[in-house]
């Protein structure tokens, strides 16, 4: 059985922003960035519309 938990360190800083798929450090960095953008968008919608996100979309 192979040990698949080892992660190779990023040696080149330009590689950190590469768009790679799969379970790679670059994919996790992009996943975090996009999640932060989505969370910020949800907060801004709630602040400016004075409604919850589900009410804004008409789901409740």
URCOR-V154645 format. One record per residue. N is the residue number from 1. RES is the residue in three letters. SS is DSSP state (h for helix, s for strand, l for the rest). OMEGA is omega in whole degrees, -180 to 180 (none if undefined). Layout:
# URCOR-V154645
n=N res=RES ss=SS omega=OMEGA
n=N res=RES ss=SS omega=OMEGA
This chain:
# URCOR-V154645
n=1 res=UNK ss=l omega=-178
n=2 res=UNK ss=l omega=176
n=3 res=UNK ss=l omega=-177
n=4 res=UNK ss=l omega=-177
n=5 res=UNK ss=l omega=-180
n=6 res=UNK ss=l omega=179
n=7 res=UNK ss=l omega=178
n=8 res=UNK ss=l omega=-179
n=9 res=UNK ss=l omega=178
n=10 res=UNK ss=l omega=-178
n=11 res=UNK ss=l omega=-178
n=12 res=UNK ss=l omega=-179
n=13 res=UNK ss=h omega=179
n=14 res=UNK ss=h omega=-180
n=15 res=UNK ss=h omega=-178
n=16 res=UNK ss=h omega=-179
n=17 res=UNK ss=h omega=180
n=18 res=UNK ss=l omega=180
n=19 res=UNK ss=l omega=-179
n=20 res=UNK ss=l omega=180
n=21 res=UNK ss=l omega=-179
n=22 res=UNK ss=l omega=-179
n=23 res=UNK ss=l omega=179
n=24 res=UNK ss=l omega=177
n=25 res=UNK ss=h omega=180
n=26 res=UNK ss=h omega=179
n=27 res=UNK ss=h omega=179
n=28 res=UNK ss=h omega=176
n=29 res=UNK ss=h omega=179
n=30 res=UNK ss=h omega=178
n=31 res=UNK ss=h omega=178
n=32 res=UNK ss=h omega=179
n=33 res=UNK ss=h omega=-179
n=34 res=UNK ss=h omega=176
n=35 res=UNK ss=h omega=178
n=36 res=UNK ss=h omega=178
n=37 res=UNK ss=h omega=178
n=38 res=UNK ss=h omega=178
n=39 res=UNK ss=h omega=179
n=40 res=UNK ss=h omega=178
n=41 res=UNK ss=h omega=179
n=42 res=UNK ss=h omega=179
n=43 res=UNK ss=h omega=180
n=44 res=UNK ss=h omega=177
n=45 res=UNK ss=h omega=-180
n=46 res=UNK ss=h omega=180
n=47 res=UNK ss=h omega=-174
n=48 res=UNK ss=h omega=-178
n=49 res=UNK ss=h omega=-177
n=50 res=UNK ss=l omega=177
n=51 res=UNK ss=l omega=172
n=52 res=UNK ss=l omega=-176
n=53 res=UNK ss=h omega=180
n=54 res=UNK ss=h omega=176
n=55 res=UNK ss=h omega=179
n=56 res=UNK ss=h omega=179
n=57 res=UNK ss=l omega=179
n=58 res=UNK ss=l omega=-179
n=59 res=UNK ss=l omega=179
n=60 res=UNK ss=l omega=none
